[in-house]
């Protein structure tokens, strides 16, 4: 179980690092747009991400 958790964390870090590695200017622009969102909008995006992740895990399990 612990190795699966570390594998998942490693994959997240790889995926999160691809955008600034390959497209730093676009990533910076996207980050500035994200900073302009309200707290409610950010919470909704977080809710969508968590829900999508849970669905993906449920389907793959």
N, CA, C and O atoms as a Tripos MOL2 file, in Angstrom:
@<TRIPOS>MOLECULE
protein
  244   243    61     0     0
PROTEIN
NO_CHARGES

@<TRIPOS>ATOM
      1 N           0.8160   -1.1940    0.0000 N.3       1 UNK1
      2 CA          0.0000    0.0000    0.0000 C.3       1 UNK1
      3 C           0.8610    1.2600    0.0000 C.2       1 UNK1
      4 O           0.5890    2.2130   -0.7300 O.2       1 UNK1
      5 N           1.8990    1.2480    0.8270 N.am      2 UNK2
      6 CA          2.7610    2.4150    0.9190 C.3       2 UNK2
      7 C           3.5040    2.6630   -0.3970 C.2       2 UNK2
      8 O           3.6850    3.8140   -0.7950 O.2       2 UNK2
      9 N           3.9290    1.6140   -1.0630 N.am      3 UNK3
     10 CA          4.6440    1.7910   -2.3300 C.3       3 UNK3
     11 C           3.7080    2.3460   -3.4040 C.2       3 UNK3
     12 O           4.1350    3.1270   -4.2550 O.2       3 UNK3
     13 N           2.4330    1.9470   -3.3680 N.am      4 UNK4
     14 CA          1.4640    2.4850   -4.3170 C.3       4 UNK4
     15 C           1.2390    3.9730   -4.0730 C.2       4 UNK4
     16 O           1.0770    4.7480   -5.0160 O.2       4 UNK4
     17 N           1.2310    4.3640   -2.8060 N.am      5 UNK5
     18 CA          1.0580    5.7770   -2.4620 C.3       5 UNK5
     19 C           2.2320    6.6030   -2.9720 C.2       5 UNK5
     20 O           2.0410    7.6790   -3.5380 O.2       5 UNK5
     21 N           3.4500    6.0970   -2.7710 N.am      6 UNK6
     22 CA          4.6360    6.8100   -3.2550 C.3       6 UNK6
     23 C           4.6840    6.8320   -4.7850 C.2       6 UNK6
     24 O           5.1290    7.8180   -5.3720 O.2       6 UNK6
     25 N           4.2370    5.7690   -5.4250 N.am      7 UNK7
     26 CA          4.1600    5.7400   -6.8840 C.3       7 UNK7
     27 C           3.1830    6.8040   -7.3810 C.2       7 UNK7
     28 O           3.4770    7.5290   -8.3320 O.2       7 UNK7
     29 N           2.0210    6.8940   -6.7350 N.am      8 UNK8
     30 CA          1.0270    7.9030   -7.1140 C.3       8 UNK8
     31 C           1.5830    9.3040   -6.9050 C.2       8 UNK8
     32 O           1.3990   10.1710   -7.7590 O.2       8 UNK8
     33 N           2.2540    9.5400   -5.7940 N.am      9 UNK9
     34 CA          2.8470   10.8460   -5.5260 C.3       9 UNK9
     35 C           3.9050   11.1880   -6.5770 C.2       9 UNK9
     36 O           3.9700   12.3220   -7.0510 O.2       9 UNK9
     37 N           4.7210   10.2160   -6.9330 N.am     10 UNK10
     38 CA          5.7350   10.4420   -7.9680 C.3      10 UNK10
     39 C           5.1090   10.7940   -9.3080 C.2      10 UNK10
     40 O           5.6040   11.6790  -10.0050 O.2      10 UNK10
     41 N           4.0350   10.1200   -9.6780 N.am     11 UNK11
     42 CA          3.3600   10.4120  -10.9380 C.3      11 UNK11
     43 C           2.7460   11.8130  -10.9220 C.2      11 UNK11
     44 O           2.7880   12.5240  -11.9260 O.2      11 UNK11
     45 N           2.1790   12.2040   -9.7860 N.am     12 UNK12
     46 CA          1.6200   13.5530   -9.6590 C.3      12 UNK12
     47 C           2.7200   14.5900   -9.8480 C.2      12 UNK12
     48 O           2.5290   15.5720  -10.5660 O.2      12 UNK12
     49 N           3.8620   14.3820   -9.2150 N.am     13 UNK13
     50 CA          4.9750   15.3350   -9.3430 C.3      13 UNK13
     51 C           5.4750   15.4230  -10.7860 C.2      13 UNK13
     52 O           5.7930   16.5100  -11.2680 O.2      13 UNK13
     53 N           5.5430   14.2950  -11.4670 N.am     14 UNK14
     54 CA          5.9660   14.2900  -12.8710 C.3      14 UNK14
     55 C           4.9800   15.0840  -13.7200 C.2      14 UNK14
     56 O           5.3810   15.9380  -14.5100 O.2      14 UNK14
     57 N           3.6940   14.8000  -13.5550 N.am     15 UNK15
     58 CA          2.6710   15.4700  -14.3610 C.3      15 UNK15
     59 C           2.6390   16.9580  -14.0470 C.2      15 UNK15
     60 O           2.5420   17.7810  -14.9570 O.2      15 UNK15
     61 N           2.7220   17.3170  -12.7530 N.am     16 UNK16
     62 CA          2.7010   18.7250  -12.3630 C.3      16 UNK16
     63 C           3.9250   19.4760  -12.8830 C.2      16 UNK16
     64 O           3.8460   20.6730  -13.1580 O.2      16 UNK16
     65 N           5.0410   18.7890  -13.0180 N.am     17 UNK17
     66 CA          6.2660   19.4470  -13.4620 C.3      17 UNK17
     67 C           6.3970   19.5870  -14.9690 C.2      17 UNK17
     68 O           7.2490   20.3400  -15.4410 O.2      17 UNK17
     69 N           5.5830   18.8880  -15.7290 N.am     18 UNK18
     70 CA          5.7110   18.9410  -17.1890 C.3      18 UNK18
     71 C           5.4010   20.3240  -17.7640 C.2      18 UNK18
     72 O           6.1270   20.8040  -18.6340 O.2      18 UNK18
     73 N           4.3490   20.9590  -17.2950 N.am     19 UNK19
     74 CA          3.9470   22.2500  -17.8570 C.3      19 UNK19
     75 C           5.0240   23.3280  -17.6550 C.2      19 UNK19
     76 O           5.4120   23.9750  -18.6280 O.2      19 UNK19
     77 N           5.5240   23.5450  -16.4170 N.am     20 UNK20
     78 CA          6.5700   24.5610  -16.2840 C.3      20 UNK20
     79 C           7.8860   24.1710  -16.9760 C.2      20 UNK20
     80 O           8.6580   25.0410  -17.3770 O.2      20 UNK20
     81 N           8.1340   22.8790  -17.1120 N.am     21 UNK21
     82 CA          9.3470   22.4360  -17.7910 C.3      21 UNK21
     83 C           9.2740   22.7130  -19.2900 C.2      21 UNK21
     84 O          10.2170   23.2410  -19.8790 O.2      21 UNK21
     85 N           8.1440   22.3500  -19.8990 N.am     22 UNK22
     86 CA          8.0170   22.4370  -21.3480 C.3      22 UNK22
     87 C           7.4920   23.7920  -21.8340 C.2      22 UNK22
     88 O           7.8700   24.2540  -22.9110 O.2      22 UNK22
     89 N           6.6250   24.4250  -21.0430 N.am     23 UNK23
     90 CA          5.9830   25.6700  -21.4750 C.3      23 UNK23
     91 C           5.9950   26.7000  -20.3460 C.2      23 UNK23
     92 O           4.9330   27.0430  -19.8250 O.2      23 UNK23
     93 N           7.1620   27.2000  -19.9580 N.am     24 UNK24
     94 CA          7.2240   28.0920  -18.7850 C.3      24 UNK24
     95 C           6.4350   29.3990  -18.9620 C.2      24 UNK24
     96 O           5.8110   29.8630  -18.0080 O.2      24 UNK24
     97 N           6.4480   29.9860  -20.1300 N.am     25 UNK25
     98 CA          5.7400   31.2490  -20.3430 C.3      25 UNK25
     99 C           4.2270   31.0550  -20.2450 C.2      25 UNK25
    100 O           3.5350   31.8470  -19.6060 O.2      25 UNK25
    101 N           3.7190   30.0060  -20.8780 N.am     26 UNK26
    102 CA          2.2880   29.7190  -20.8190 C.3      26 UNK26
    103 C           1.8680   29.3270  -19.3970 C.2      26 UNK26
    104 O           0.7770   29.6820  -18.9500 O.2      26 UNK26
    105 N           2.7290   28.5980  -18.6940 N.am     27 UNK27
    106 CA          2.4360   28.2040  -17.3240 C.3      27 UNK27
    107 C           2.3320   29.4280  -16.4300 C.2      27 UNK27
    108 O           1.4290   29.5210  -15.5990 O.2      27 UNK27
    109 N           3.2550   30.3670  -16.6010 N.am     28 UNK28
    110 CA          3.2220   31.6000  -15.8110 C.3      28 UNK28
    111 C           1.9400   32.3820  -16.0890 C.2      28 UNK28
    112 O           1.3270   32.9110  -15.1620 O.2      28 UNK28
    113 N           1.5310   32.4600  -17.3500 N.am     29 UNK29
    114 CA          0.2950   33.1580  -17.7180 C.3      29 UNK29
    115 C          -0.9140   32.4600  -17.0910 C.2      29 UNK29
    116 O          -1.8030   33.1220  -16.5550 O.2      29 UNK29
    117 N          -0.9510   31.1400  -17.1550 N.am     30 UNK30
    118 CA         -2.0390   30.3750  -16.5490 C.3      30 UNK30
    119 C          -2.0800   30.6000  -15.0400 C.2      30 UNK30
    120 O          -3.1580   30.7430  -14.4630 O.2      30 UNK30
    121 N          -0.9140   30.6320  -14.4010 N.am     31 UNK31
    122 CA         -0.8480   30.8470  -12.9590 C.3      31 UNK31
    123 C          -1.3870   32.2270  -12.5970 C.2      31 UNK31
    124 O          -2.0680   32.3780  -11.5820 O.2      31 UNK31
    125 N          -1.0890   33.2360  -13.4150 N.am     32 UNK32
    126 CA         -1.6160   34.5850  -13.1670 C.3      32 UNK32
    127 C          -3.1390   34.5980  -13.2920 C.2      32 UNK32
    128 O          -3.8170   35.2800  -12.5240 O.2      32 UNK32
    129 N          -3.6760   33.8550  -14.2470 N.am     33 UNK33
    130 CA         -5.1270   33.7700  -14.3980 C.3      33 UNK33
    131 C          -5.7580   33.0690  -13.1990 C.2      33 UNK33
    132 O          -6.8280   33.4670  -12.7380 O.2      33 UNK33
    133 N          -5.1040   32.0380  -12.6980 N.am     34 UNK34
    134 CA         -5.6090   31.3240  -11.5300 C.3      34 UNK34
    135 C          -5.6140   32.2400  -10.3110 C.2      34 UNK34
    136 O          -6.5400   32.1840   -9.5020 O.2      34 UNK34
    137 N          -4.6000   33.0750  -10.1720 N.am     35 UNK35
    138 CA         -4.5300   33.9980   -9.0370 C.3      35 UNK35
    139 C          -5.6780   35.0030   -9.0500 C.2      35 UNK35
    140 O          -6.0390   35.5340   -7.9990 O.2      35 UNK35
    141 N          -6.2520   35.2710  -10.2090 N.am     36 UNK36
    142 CA         -7.3440   36.2290  -10.3250 C.3      36 UNK36
    143 C          -8.7040   35.6180   -9.9660 C.2      36 UNK36
    144 O          -9.6870   36.3500   -9.8500 O.2      36 UNK36
    145 N          -8.7790   34.3050   -9.7880 N.am     37 UNK37
    146 CA        -10.0420   33.6540   -9.4530 C.3      37 UNK37
    147 C         -10.4300   33.9340   -8.0010 C.2      37 UNK37
    148 O          -9.5710   34.1700   -7.1510 O.2      37 UNK37
    149 N         -11.7210   33.9050   -7.7340 N.am     38 UNK38
    150 CA        -12.1980   34.0790   -6.3640 C.3      38 UNK38
    151 C         -12.0110   32.7780   -5.5910 C.2      38 UNK38
    152 O         -11.7540   31.7250   -6.1740 O.2      38 UNK38
    153 N         -12.1430   32.8680   -4.2710 N.am     39 UNK39
    154 CA        -12.0240   31.6690   -3.4350 C.3      39 UNK39
    155 C         -13.0740   30.6270   -3.8120 C.2      39 UNK39
    156 O         -12.7820   29.4320   -3.8510 O.2      39 UNK39
    157 N         -14.2800   31.0760   -4.0840 N.am     40 UNK40
    158 CA        -15.3490   30.1520   -4.4600 C.3      40 UNK40
    159 C         -15.0450   29.4210   -5.7550 C.2      40 UNK40
    160 O         -15.3100   28.2240   -5.8740 O.2      40 UNK40
    161 N         -14.4900   30.1320   -6.7240 N.am     41 UNK41
    162 CA        -14.1290   29.5030   -7.9920 C.3      41 UNK41
    163 C         -13.0190   28.4750   -7.7910 C.2      41 UNK41
    164 O         -13.0570   27.3930   -8.3770 O.2      41 UNK41
    165 N         -12.0290   28.8150   -6.9610 N.am     42 UNK42
    166 CA        -10.9420   27.8740   -6.6900 C.3      42 UNK42
    167 C         -11.4490   26.6360   -5.9530 C.2      42 UNK42
    168 O         -11.0090   25.5200   -6.2280 O.2      42 UNK42
    169 N         -12.3760   26.8370   -5.0160 N.am     43 UNK43
    170 CA        -12.9470   25.6900   -4.2980 C.3      43 UNK43
    171 C         -13.7110   24.7840   -5.2520 C.2      43 UNK43
    172 O         -13.6390   23.5610   -5.1380 O.2      43 UNK43
    173 N         -14.4410   25.3730   -6.1920 N.am     44 UNK44
    174 CA        -15.1890   24.5730   -7.1550 C.3      44 UNK44
    175 C         -14.2380   23.7660   -8.0340 C.2      44 UNK44
    176 O         -14.4940   22.5920   -8.3040 O.2      44 UNK44
    177 N         -13.1570   24.3740   -8.4780 N.am     45 UNK45
    178 CA        -12.1590   23.6560   -9.2760 C.3      45 UNK45
    179 C         -11.5470   22.5240   -8.4510 C.2      45 UNK45
    180 O         -11.3370   21.4240   -8.9630 O.2      45 UNK45
    181 N         -11.2620   22.7930   -7.1750 N.am     46 UNK46
    182 CA        -10.7450   21.7500   -6.2910 C.3      46 UNK46
    183 C         -11.7320   20.6150   -6.1160 C.2      46 UNK46
    184 O         -11.3500   19.4450   -6.1130 O.2      46 UNK46
    185 N         -13.0090   20.9610   -5.9680 N.am     47 UNK47
    186 CA        -14.0530   19.9370   -5.8390 C.3      47 UNK47
    187 C         -14.1230   19.0740   -7.0910 C.2      47 UNK47
    188 O         -14.2450   17.8520   -7.0010 O.2      47 UNK47
    189 N         -14.0470   19.7080   -8.2590 N.am     48 UNK48
    190 CA        -14.0590   18.9470   -9.5100 C.3      48 UNK48
    191 C         -12.8490   18.0190   -9.6050 C.2      48 UNK48
    192 O         -12.9750   16.8750  -10.0430 O.2      48 UNK48
    193 N         -11.6810   18.5060   -9.1960 N.am     49 UNK49
    194 CA        -10.4630   17.6950   -9.2650 C.3      49 UNK49
    195 C         -10.5560   16.4920   -8.3270 C.2      49 UNK49
    196 O         -10.2020   15.3760   -8.7040 O.2      49 UNK49
    197 N         -11.0340   16.7250   -7.1070 N.am     50 UNK50
    198 CA        -11.1670   15.6240   -6.1480 C.3      50 UNK50
    199 C         -12.1980   14.6110   -6.6400 C.2      50 UNK50
    200 O         -11.9630   13.4040   -6.5720 O.2      50 UNK50
    201 N         -13.3240   15.0910   -7.1300 N.am     51 UNK51
    202 CA        -14.3670   14.1970   -7.6380 C.3      51 UNK51
    203 C         -13.8570   13.3820   -8.8200 C.2      51 UNK51
    204 O         -14.0810   12.1740   -8.8900 O.2      51 UNK51
    205 N         -13.1730   14.0420   -9.7450 N.am     52 UNK52
    206 CA        -12.6100   13.3260  -10.8910 C.3      52 UNK52
    207 C         -11.5860   12.2940  -10.4650 C.2      52 UNK52
    208 O         -11.5630   11.1870  -11.0040 O.2      52 UNK52
    209 N         -10.7380   12.6360   -9.5050 N.am     53 UNK53
    210 CA         -9.7520   11.6870   -9.0040 C.3      53 UNK53
    211 C         -10.3950   10.4890   -8.3310 C.2      53 UNK53
    212 O          -9.9700    9.3520   -8.5350 O.2      53 UNK53
    213 N         -11.4290   10.7450   -7.5200 N.am     54 UNK54
    214 CA        -12.1210    9.6440   -6.8580 C.3      54 UNK54
    215 C         -12.8100    8.7250   -7.8730 C.2      54 UNK54
    216 O         -12.7770    7.5030   -7.7330 O.2      54 UNK54
    217 N         -13.4320    9.3210   -8.8920 N.am     55 UNK55
    218 CA        -14.0660    8.5050   -9.9300 C.3      55 UNK55
    219 C         -13.0290    7.6660  -10.6770 C.2      55 UNK55
    220 O         -13.2660    6.4930  -10.9640 O.2      55 UNK55
    221 N         -11.8940    8.2590  -10.9880 N.am     56 UNK56
    222 CA        -10.8430    7.5370  -11.6960 C.3      56 UNK56
    223 C         -10.3340    6.3710  -10.8590 C.2      56 UNK56
    224 O         -10.1510    5.2660  -11.3720 O.2      56 UNK56
    225 N         -10.1080    6.6130   -9.5830 N.am     57 UNK57
    226 CA         -9.6460    5.5470   -8.6900 C.3      57 UNK57
    227 C         -10.6980    4.4500   -8.5830 C.2      57 UNK57
    228 O         -10.3670    3.2640   -8.6060 O.2      57 UNK57
    229 N         -11.9650    4.8400   -8.4640 N.am     58 UNK58
    230 CA        -13.0410    3.8510   -8.3460 C.3      58 UNK58
    231 C         -13.1540    2.9970   -9.6040 C.2      58 UNK58
    232 O         -13.3660    1.7870   -9.5150 O.2      58 UNK58
    233 N         -13.0170    3.6120  -10.7670 N.am     59 UNK59
    234 CA        -13.1230    2.8760  -12.0250 C.3      59 UNK59
    235 C         -11.9270    1.9300  -12.2030 C.2      59 UNK59
    236 O         -12.0920    0.8090  -12.6850 O.2      59 UNK59
    237 N         -10.7500    2.3700  -11.8250 N.am     60 UNK60
    238 CA         -9.5490    1.5600  -12.0190 C.3      60 UNK60
    239 C          -9.3910    0.4670  -10.9630 C.2      60 UNK60
    240 O          -8.6500   -0.4940  -11.1700 O.2      60 UNK60
    241 N         -10.0750    0.6080   -9.8530 N.am     61 UNK61
    242 CA         -9.9680   -0.3960   -8.8030 C.3      61 UNK61
    243 C         -10.8690   -1.5180   -9.0410 C.2      61 UNK61
    244 O         -10.9070   -2.4590   -8.2480 O.2      61 UNK61
@<TRIPOS>BOND
     1     1     2 1
     2     2     3 1
     3     3     4 2
     4     3     5 am
     5     5     6 1
     6     6     7 1
     7     7     8 2
     8     7     9 am
     9     9    10 1
    10    10    11 1
    11    11    12 2
    12    11    13 am
    13    13    14 1
    14    14    15 1
    15    15    16 2
    16    15    17 am
    17    17    18 1
    18    18    19 1
    19    19    20 2
    20    19    21 am
    21    21    22 1
    22    22    23 1
    23    23    24 2
    24    23    25 am
    25    25    26 1
    26    26    27 1
    27    27    28 2
    28    27    29 am
    29    29    30 1
    30    30    31 1
    31    31    32 2
    32    31    33 am
    33    33    34 1
    34    34    35 1
    35    35    36 2
    36    35    37 am
    37    37    38 1
    38    38    39 1
    39    39    40 2
    40    39    41 am
    41    41    42 1
    42    42    43 1
    43    43    44 2
    44    43    45 am
    45    45    46 1
    46    46    47 1
    47    47    48 2
    48    47    49 am
    49    49    50 1
    50    50    51 1
    51    51    52 2
    52    51    53 am
    53    53    54 1
    54    54    55 1
    55    55    56 2
    56    55    57 am
    57    57    58 1
    58    58    59 1
    59    59    60 2
    60    59    61 am
    61    61    62 1
    62    62    63 1
    63    63    64 2
    64    63    65 am
    65    65    66 1
    66    66    67 1
    67    67    68 2
    68    67    69 am
    69    69    70 1
    70    70    71 1
    71    71    72 2
    72    71    73 am
    73    73    74 1
    74    74    75 1
    75    75    76 2
    76    75    77 am
    77    77    78 1
    78    78    79 1
    79    79    80 2
    80    79    81 am
    81    81    82 1
    82    82    83 1
    83    83    84 2
    84    83    85 am
    85    85    86 1
    86    86    87 1
    87    87    88 2
    88    87    89 am
    89    89    90 1
    90    90    91 1
    91    91    92 2
    92    91    93 am
    93    93    94 1
    94    94    95 1
    95    95    96 2
    96    95    97 am
    97    97    98 1
    98    98    99 1
    99    99   100 2
   100    99   101 am
   101   101   102 1
   102   102   103 1
   103   103   104 2
   104   103   105 am
   105   105   106 1
   106   106   107 1
   107   107   108 2
   108   107   109 am
   109   109   110 1
   110   110   111 1
   111   111   112 2
   112   111   113 am
   113   113   114 1
   114   114   115 1
   115   115   116 2
   116   115   117 am
   117   117   118 1
   118   118   119 1
   119   119   120 2
   120   119   121 am
   121   121   122 1
   122   122   123 1
   123   123   124 2
   124   123   125 am
   125   125   126 1
   126   126   127 1
   127   127   128 2
   128   127   129 am
   129   129   130 1
   130   130   131 1
   131   131   132 2
   132   131   133 am
   133   133   134 1
   134   134   135 1
   135   135   136 2
   136   135   137 am
   137   137   138 1
   138   138   139 1
   139   139   140 2
   140   139   141 am
   141   141   142 1
   142   142   143 1
   143   143   144 2
   144   143   145 am
   145   145   146 1
   146   146   147 1
   147   147   148 2
   148   147   149 am
   149   149   150 1
   150   150   151 1
   151   151   152 2
   152   151   153 am
   153   153   154 1
   154   154   155 1
   155   155   156 2
   156   155   157 am
   157   157   158 1
   158   158   159 1
   159   159   160 2
   160   159   161 am
   161   161   162 1
   162   162   163 1
   163   163   164 2
   164   163   165 am
   165   165   166 1
   166   166   167 1
   167   167   168 2
   168   167   169 am
   169   169   170 1
   170   170   171 1
   171   171   172 2
   172   171   173 am
   173   173   174 1
   174   174   175 1
   175   175   176 2
   176   175   177 am
   177   177   178 1
   178   178   179 1
   179   179   180 2
   180   179   181 am
   181   181   182 1
   182   182   183 1
   183   183   184 2
   184   183   185 am
   185   185   186 1
   186   186   187 1
   187   187   188 2
   188   187   189 am
   189   189   190 1
   190   190   191 1
   191   191   192 2
   192   191   193 am
   193   193   194 1
   194   194   195 1
   195   195   196 2
   196   195   197 am
   197   197   198 1
   198   198   199 1
   199   199   200 2
   200   199   201 am
   201   201   202 1
   202   202   203 1
   203   203   204 2
   204   203   205 am
   205   205   206 1
   206   206   207 1
   207   207   208 2
   208   207   209 am
   209   209   210 1
   210   210   211 1
   211   211   212 2
   212   211   213 am
   213   213   214 1
   214   214   215 1
   215   215   216 2
   216   215   217 am
   217   217   218 1
   218   218   219 1
   219   219   220 2
   220   219   221 am
   221   221   222 1
   222   222   223 1
   223   223   224 2
   224   223   225 am
   225   225   226 1
   226   226   227 1
   227   227   228 2
   228   227   229 am
   229   229   230 1
   230   230   231 1
   231   231   232 2
   232   231   233 am
   233   233   234 1
   234   234   235 1
   235   235   236 2
   236   235   237 am
   237   237   238 1
   238   238   239 1
   239   239   240 2
   240   239   241 am
   241   241   242 1
   242   242   243 1
   243   243   244 2
@<TRIPOS>SUBSTRUCTURE
     1 UNK1         2 RESIDUE 1 A UNK
     2 UNK2         6 RESIDUE 1 A UNK
     3 UNK3        10 RESIDUE 1 A UNK
     4 UNK4        14 RESIDUE 1 A UNK
     5 UNK5        18 RESIDUE 1 A UNK
     6 UNK6        22 RESIDUE 1 A UNK
     7 UNK7        26 RESIDUE 1 A UNK
     8 UNK8        30 RESIDUE 1 A UNK
     9 UNK9        34 RESIDUE 1 A UNK
    10 UNK10       38 RESIDUE 1 A UNK
    11 UNK11       42 RESIDUE 1 A UNK
    12 UNK12       46 RESIDUE 1 A UNK
    13 UNK13       50 RESIDUE 1 A UNK
    14 UNK14       54 RESIDUE 1 A UNK
    15 UNK15       58 RESIDUE 1 A UNK
    16 UNK16       62 RESIDUE 1 A UNK
    17 UNK17       66 RESIDUE 1 A UNK
    18 UNK18       70 RESIDUE 1 A UNK
    19 UNK19       74 RESIDUE 1 A UNK
    20 UNK20       78 RESIDUE 1 A UNK
    21 UNK21       82 RESIDUE 1 A UNK
    22 UNK22       86 RESIDUE 1 A UNK
    23 UNK23       90 RESIDUE 1 A UNK
    24 UNK24       94 RESIDUE 1 A UNK
    25 UNK25       98 RESIDUE 1 A UNK
    26 UNK26      102 RESIDUE 1 A UNK
    27 UNK27      106 RESIDUE 1 A UNK
    28 UNK28      110 RESIDUE 1 A UNK
    29 UNK29      114 RESIDUE 1 A UNK
    30 UNK30      118 RESIDUE 1 A UNK
    31 UNK31      122 RESIDUE 1 A UNK
    32 UNK32      126 RESIDUE 1 A UNK
    33 UNK33      130 RESIDUE 1 A UNK
    34 UNK34      134 RESIDUE 1 A UNK
    35 UNK35      138 RESIDUE 1 A UNK
    36 UNK36      142 RESIDUE 1 A UNK
    37 UNK37      146 RESIDUE 1 A UNK
    38 UNK38      150 RESIDUE 1 A UNK
    39 UNK39      154 RESIDUE 1 A UNK
    40 UNK40      158 RESIDUE 1 A UNK
    41 UNK41      162 RESIDUE 1 A UNK
    42 UNK42      166 RESIDUE 1 A UNK
    43 UNK43      170 RESIDUE 1 A UNK
    44 UNK44      174 RESIDUE 1 A UNK
    45 UNK45      178 RESIDUE 1 A UNK
    46 UNK46      182 RESIDUE 1 A UNK
    47 UNK47      186 RESIDUE 1 A UNK
    48 UNK48      190 RESIDUE 1 A UNK
    49 UNK49      194 RESIDUE 1 A UNK
    50 UNK50      198 RESIDUE 1 A UNK
    51 UNK51      202 RESIDUE 1 A UNK
    52 UNK52      206 RESIDUE 1 A UNK
    53 UNK53      210 RESIDUE 1 A UNK
    54 UNK54      214 RESIDUE 1 A UNK
    55 UNK55      218 RESIDUE 1 A UNK
    56 UNK56      222 RESIDUE 1 A UNK
    57 UNK57      226 RESIDUE 1 A UNK
    58 UNK58      230 RESIDUE 1 A UNK
    59 UNK59      234 RESIDUE 1 A UNK
    60 UNK60      238 RESIDUE 1 A UNK
    61 UNK61      242 RESIDUE 1 A UNK
